[in-house]
Amino acid sequence: EIVLTQSPGTLSLSPGERATLSCRASQSVSSSYLAWYQQKPGQAPRLLIYGASSRATGIPDRFSGSGSGTDFTLTISRLEPEDFAVYYCQQYGSSSITFGQGTRLEIK
Amino acid sequence: QVQLQESGPGLVKPSQTLSLTCTVSGGSISSGGYYWSWIRQHPGKGLEWIGYIYYSGSTYYNPSLKSRVTISVDTSKNQFSLKLSSVTAADTAVYYCARGGRYCSGGSCRPNWFDPWGQGTLVTVSS
């Protein structure tokens, strides 16, 4: 099973700032088969990024994904108030799908 | 657009079987091209993938839950279902159903990312 470790656990930033979230895999994720989700309280996760760097339909271009192998990054260029939430990465490169434990992005 | 909705008991007694159904609207499960999955989230915790099913009935389960999980599909009702046996308090969670796209590589096919998701349903295991 591929274990995904997200860091930091909590990130405190202000609106307008840049957010950089990390997702590290215990072994290489084949073909960059990695997705990112945003989850707000009481809601289901929402797909943001797939294939490590492709934005899902309707996702603002301030969200971007990068990385390959074992190291992946989600960047939010300029934080909007609605971006404060929990973010999860997910790998689908192996038969057993796994998620990271999440990064909480909170308002400073 | 495709929408998913979970339904089932919100309270299950320990040692019993948890049963949930996901109803799909706005698209047909039997059209193929997608895997239909169950994912859960323990209170205040992260996401755990449970398993998936293809419209043909082929399934794949999380190895950590495999001995207790059964996922089935009813294409006539455009629904798929989850059964989790011998539940304990550790199975208390919000259960989501979700659609996963299908990709094939190296002779095998599996789901990729999940979109859309149902709203989720809280299942509490308690006597």
Contacts between the chains, C-beta under 8 A, distances in Angstrom:
chain1	res1	chain2	res2	distance
A	1	B	63	7.4
A	30	B	105	7.6
A	31	B	105	7.2
A	33	B	112	6.6
A	35	B	112	7.4
A	35	B	113	4.0
A	35	B	114	7.6
A	37	B	47	8.0
A	37	B	114	7.9
A	43	B	119	7.7
A	44	B	96	5.8
A	44	B	98	7.9
A	44	B	117	3.9
A	44	B	118	6.6
A	44	B	119	5.7
A	44	B	120	5.4
A	45	B	47	6.9
A	45	B	96	7.8
A	45	B	114	7.6
A	45	B	117	6.0
A	46	B	117	7.8
A	47	B	113	5.8
A	47	B	114	6.7
A	47	B	115	4.0
A	50	B	112	6.7
A	50	B	113	4.3
A	56	B	113	7.9
A	56	B	115	6.5
A	88	B	46	6.6
A	88	B	47	5.8
A	90	B	47	7.5
A	90	B	113	6.9
A	90	B	114	7.4
A	92	B	100	7.8
A	92	B	103	8.0
A	92	B	110	6.8
A	92	B	111	6.4
A	92	B	112	4.7
A	92	B	113	6.5
A	95	B	60	6.6
A	95	B	108	7.6
A	95	B	110	6.3
A	96	B	49	7.6
A	96	B	62	6.3
A	96	B	63	6.2
A	97	B	49	4.3
A	97	B	62	7.9
A	97	B	110	8.0
A	97	B	111	7.0
A	98	B	49	6.9
A	99	B	46	5.8
A	99	B	47	4.2
A	99	B	48	7.1
A	99	B	49	6.9
A	100	B	46	7.1
A	101	B	45	7.9
A	101	B	46	4.5
A	102	B	46	5.0
A	102	B	47	7.9
